[in-house]
Amino acid sequence: MTATPETASSGIRSLIPARIDRLPWSRFHTRMVVALGVARLLLTWPLVALCVAVAWPLVRSALPPGHPGPRHPSEPDIPPA
């Protein structure tokens, strides 16, 4: 079944996607990929460290007094059977 003007969607028709695939890869594209990779590497770890530094006081205040910390959980109080 072929689409006729009456049954086809009223969307915008474009040849841009077909032309984008035919664009040549240039030095600009290589530099952009490298720059984005470096930016991702340089920005990811500092942001993670900042989140941990901001969240640590909240985590520590949520633990009961005398708790050794989240890396050393205390044994649950289970009565003997």
C-alpha positions as CSV (number, residue, x, y, z in Angstrom):
1,M,0.0,0.0,0.0
2,T,1.5,3.3,-1.0
3,A,0.9,6.6,0.8
4,T,-1.1,9.2,-1.1
5,P,-1.2,12.8,-0.3
6,E,-4.6,12.3,1.4
7,T,-3.4,9.5,3.7
8,A,0.2,10.6,4.3
9,S,0.9,12.4,7.6
10,S,1.1,16.2,7.4
11,G,4.6,16.2,8.8
12,I,7.5,18.2,7.3
13,R,9.4,16.4,4.6
14,S,13.2,16.9,4.5
15,L,16.2,15.5,2.8
16,I,18.6,16.7,5.6
17,P,19.0,13.2,7.2
18,A,20.1,11.7,3.9
19,R,22.6,14.5,3.3
20,I,24.1,14.4,6.8
21,D,25.2,10.8,6.2
22,R,27.2,11.9,3.2
23,L,29.2,14.7,5.0
24,P,32.9,14.0,5.0
25,W,34.8,13.4,8.3
26,S,37.2,16.3,8.8
27,R,39.9,17.4,11.2
28,F,37.3,19.5,13.0
29,H,35.2,16.4,13.8
30,T,38.3,14.6,15.2
31,R,39.2,17.6,17.4
32,M,35.6,17.8,18.6
33,V,35.4,14.2,19.6
34,V,38.7,14.4,21.5
35,A,37.7,17.7,23.2
36,L,34.4,16.1,24.4
37,G,36.2,13.1,25.7
38,V,38.7,15.2,27.6
39,A,35.9,17.4,29.0
40,R,34.0,14.3,30.1
41,L,37.1,12.9,31.8
42,L,38.1,16.1,33.5
43,L,34.6,17.1,34.7
44,T,33.2,13.7,35.8
45,W,35.5,12.9,38.7
46,P,35.5,16.3,40.3
47,L,31.7,16.4,40.2
48,V,31.5,13.0,41.8
49,A,34.0,14.1,44.5
50,L,32.0,17.3,45.1
51,C,28.7,15.2,45.5
52,V,30.4,12.9,48.0
53,A,31.9,15.8,49.9
54,V,28.5,17.5,50.1
55,A,26.6,14.4,51.0
56,W,29.0,13.1,53.6
57,P,27.9,15.3,56.5
58,L,24.3,14.3,55.9
59,V,25.1,10.6,55.9
60,R,27.2,11.0,59.0
61,S,24.4,12.9,60.9
62,A,21.9,10.2,60.0
63,L,23.9,7.5,61.8
64,P,23.3,6.9,65.5
65,P,25.9,8.1,68.0
66,G,28.8,5.7,68.4
67,H,28.3,4.0,65.0
68,P,31.6,3.2,63.4
69,G,30.5,4.5,60.0
70,P,28.9,3.3,56.8
71,R,31.9,1.2,55.8
72,H,31.7,-0.7,59.1
73,P,28.1,-1.5,59.8
74,S,27.2,-2.6,63.3
75,E,25.6,-6.0,63.9
76,P,21.8,-5.9,64.2
77,D,20.4,-6.5,67.7
78,I,18.9,-10.0,67.2
79,P,17.7,-11.7,70.4
80,P,19.0,-15.3,70.7
81,A,16.5,-18.0,69.7
